[in-house]
Amino acid sequence: MKWLSDMSTSAPPIEQRPTSAEFTLVEVLLAAGILLLVFTIAGTVLFSVQQTWTRSQERSEKLRRLITVDRIVNSAFPNIIPFEWRDERLRTRNIFFGRADRLIFATTHRVNITEEGALRFIKLHLDGENLVASYRNTPILFWDESVNTTDDEVIATGVQSLSFVYADFDANRSLIWESDWDEEQRRNIPVAIQMTISWEDGTSSSWLRRTAGSAKREQFGRRIQDRARQ
């Protein structure tokens, strides 16, 4: 039995192999690289989705603003009519005030409440970066702003500038455009009005509409010409 004892004492130690839970440095670096790639792709996709969402929101907001301005322009401008009122010196003046950056006019509208009537007086102007529509059921006296108490509605934001031009016929029946409407020299209202809004993003939008008074005046003018021919 001695030889068995000698074999047990002289046998080399058994080598321990690494378990499956241990990783080499190369494997750790490879896993870290894969994770970094996954995070990079996920971040890029997330940024792209965020940018697309932001652009979509901006387009939706601008479309909403345009629809709101369309509502005012399409309902008010084609129904602008001449409306006269006496001032403090008892002079009869037309309630139409057209300047390059603001507009006051009388317009007809659908009767929602009987007490309000079918006439509405509106002022369009800028207040900071907001396009504001001011309403009254009685005339907005542009020659005496102290008596004008109005209901105001912000119809567009992010406005950089607002401008109007006014169309009329000259003595030769040619169409002319003016940036200021001289209500002292003209007893009528413009044939058409163009409103242009410059937005903060560098774009601009324009609306061109004829007025209700222009059609009546043209019809009356044709009758005068027909009588002269007879």
C-alpha positions in Angstrom: 0.0 0.0 0.0 3.0 2.2 0.2 3.1 2.8 -3.5 -0.5 4.1 -3.4 0.5 6.5 -0.6 3.4 7.7 -2.7 1.2 8.3 -5.8 -1.3 10.3 -3.8 1.4 12.6 -2.4 3.3 13.1 -5.6 0.2 13.7 -8.0 0.1 17.2 -9.5 -2.8 19.5 -8.4 -5.9 19.5 -10.6 -6.2 22.7 -12.7 -9.4 24.7 -12.1 -11.1 25.9 -15.3 -13.0 29.3 -15.4 -16.7 29.0 -14.9 -19.2 30.2 -17.5 -20.0 33.2 -15.3 -16.6 34.8 -15.9 -15.9 37.0 -19.0 -12.7 38.0 -20.7 -11.8 41.6 -21.3 -12.5 41.3 -25.0 -16.0 40.0 -24.3 -16.7 42.9 -21.9 -15.5 45.5 -24.5 -17.6 43.9 -27.2 -20.7 44.0 -25.1 -20.1 47.6 -24.2 -19.6 48.5 -27.8 -22.9 46.8 -28.7 -24.7 48.7 -26.0 -23.2 52.0 -27.1 -24.4 51.3 -30.7 -27.9 50.4 -29.5 -28.1 53.6 -27.4 -26.8 55.7 -30.3 -29.4 54.3 -32.7 -32.2 54.7 -30.1 -31.1 58.3 -29.5 -31.0 59.2 -33.2 -34.5 57.7 -33.7 -35.9 59.5 -30.7 -34.4 62.8 -31.9 -35.8 62.3 -35.3 -39.3 61.5 -33.9 -39.1 64.6 -31.7 -38.1 66.8 -34.6 -40.9 65.4 -36.7 -43.4 66.0 -33.9 -42.2 69.5 -33.4 -42.5 70.4 -37.1 -46.0 68.8 -37.2 -47.0 70.9 -34.2 -45.7 74.0 -35.8 -47.6 73.3 -39.1 -50.7 72.5 -37.1 -50.4 75.8 -35.2 -49.9 77.8 -38.3 -52.8 76.1 -40.1 -55.0 76.9 -37.1 -53.9 80.6 -37.3 -54.6 80.8 -41.0 -58.1 79.2 -40.5 -58.9 81.7 -37.8 -57.8 84.7 -40.0 -59.7 83.2 -42.9 -62.8 83.2 -40.8 -62.6 86.9 -40.0 -61.6 87.9 -43.5 -64.2 85.8 -45.3 -67.1 86.8 -43.0 -66.2 90.5 -42.6 -64.4 91.9 -45.7 -67.0 90.9 -48.4 -69.8 92.4 -46.2 -68.1 95.8 -45.5 -70.7 98.6 -46.2 -70.7 102.4 -46.0 -72.0 103.6 -42.7 -72.2 107.3 -41.7 -72.0 108.9 -38.3 -71.9 112.4 -37.0 -68.8 113.6 -35.1 -68.6 116.2 -32.3 -68.9 119.0 -34.8 -72.0 117.4 -36.3 -70.2 116.5 -39.5 -71.3 113.4 -41.3 -68.4 111.0 -41.5 -68.1 107.5 -43.0 -67.1 104.8 -40.4 -64.2 103.5 -42.5 -60.7 104.2 -41.4 -58.0 102.6 -43.5 -54.3 102.9 -42.8 -51.3 100.9 -43.7 -51.3 99.1 -40.3 -54.9 99.2 -39.1 -58.5 99.1 -40.3 -61.8 100.1 -38.9 -65.0 99.3 -40.8 -68.8 98.5 -40.6 -69.9 95.1 -41.7 -73.1 93.1 -41.8 -73.3 89.7 -40.2 -75.7 86.9 -39.4 -78.1 87.8 -36.6 -77.4 85.5 -33.6 -79.1 87.6 -30.9 -81.8 90.0 -31.9 -80.6 92.7 -29.5 -77.2 92.8 -31.3 -78.7 93.5 -34.7 -77.1 92.7 -38.1 -74.4 95.4 -38.0 -71.0 94.9 -36.4 -68.1 97.4 -36.2 -64.6 95.9 -36.3 -61.1 97.2 -35.8 -58.1 95.1 -36.9 -54.7 96.0 -35.5 -51.5 94.7 -33.9 -50.9 94.5 -30.2 -47.3 93.5 -29.8 -47.0 90.2 -31.7 -50.8 89.6 -31.7 -53.3 90.3 -34.4 -56.4 91.6 -32.6 -59.9 92.0 -33.7 -61.9 94.5 -31.7 -65.7 94.4 -31.9 -68.6 96.8 -31.1 -72.3 96.8 -31.8 -72.1 100.6 -32.1 -69.7 102.6 -34.3 -66.0 102.6 -33.5 -65.2 106.3 -33.6 -61.7 106.6 -35.0 -61.6 110.3 -34.4 -62.3 109.8 -30.6 -60.7 106.7 -29.2 -61.6 107.6 -25.7 -65.2 106.5 -26.1 -64.5 103.1 -27.8 -65.0 100.2 -25.4 -64.6 97.0 -27.4 -64.6 93.3 -27.0 -61.1 92.1 -28.1 -60.2 88.7 -29.7 -56.6 87.6 -30.5 -57.0 85.9 -33.8 -53.3 85.2 -34.6 -50.0 85.2 -32.6 -46.4 85.3 -33.8 -47.1 88.3 -36.1 -44.2 90.4 -37.1 -46.0 93.0 -39.2 -49.5 93.8 -40.5 -50.3 95.8 -43.6 -53.3 96.9 -45.7 -53.7 98.3 -49.2 -57.0 99.6 -50.6 -58.3 99.5 -54.2 -60.4 102.1 -55.9 -61.2 103.4 -59.4 -59.7 106.6 -60.7 -61.4 109.1 -63.1 -60.6 106.8 -66.0 -62.1 103.7 -64.3 -58.6 102.3 -63.9 -57.9 100.4 -60.7 -55.4 102.0 -58.3 -54.0 100.9 -55.0 -53.3 103.0 -52.0 -51.7 102.3 -48.6 -53.8 105.0 -46.8 -57.5 105.6 -47.4 -58.3 109.3 -47.2 -61.8 109.3 -45.7 -62.0 113.1 -46.0 -61.6 113.0 -49.7 -63.6 109.9 -50.4 -67.2 109.4 -49.5 -67.2 105.8 -50.6 -65.4 102.7 -49.3 -62.7 100.8 -51.2 -63.6 98.4 -54.0 -61.3 95.8 -52.5 -58.9 95.4 -49.5 -55.8 93.3 -49.3 -54.4 92.4 -45.9 -50.8 90.9 -45.6 -49.4 89.3 -42.5 -45.6 88.8 -42.1 -45.0 86.0 -39.6 -42.0 85.6 -37.2 -40.7 82.6 -39.1 -40.1 84.8 -42.2 -43.1 83.7 -44.2 -46.1 85.9 -45.2 -49.7 85.4 -46.0 -52.1 87.7 -48.0 -55.9 87.9 -48.3 -57.6 89.9 -51.1 -61.4 90.4 -50.9 -63.9 92.7 -52.5 -66.3 94.7 -50.4 -70.0 94.6 -50.5 -70.3 98.3 -51.3 -68.2 97.9 -54.5 -70.8 95.7 -56.2 -73.6 98.2 -55.5 -71.6 101.0 -56.8 -70.6 99.2 -60.0 -74.2 98.3 -60.6 -75.3 101.9 -60.1 -72.5 103.0 -62.4 -73.6 100.7 -65.2 -77.1 102.1 -64.9 -75.8 105.6 -65.3 -73.9 104.7 -68.4 -76.8 102.9 -69.9 -79.0 105.9 -69.4 -76.4 108.2 -71.0 -76.3 105.9 -74.0 -80.1 106.1 -74.4 
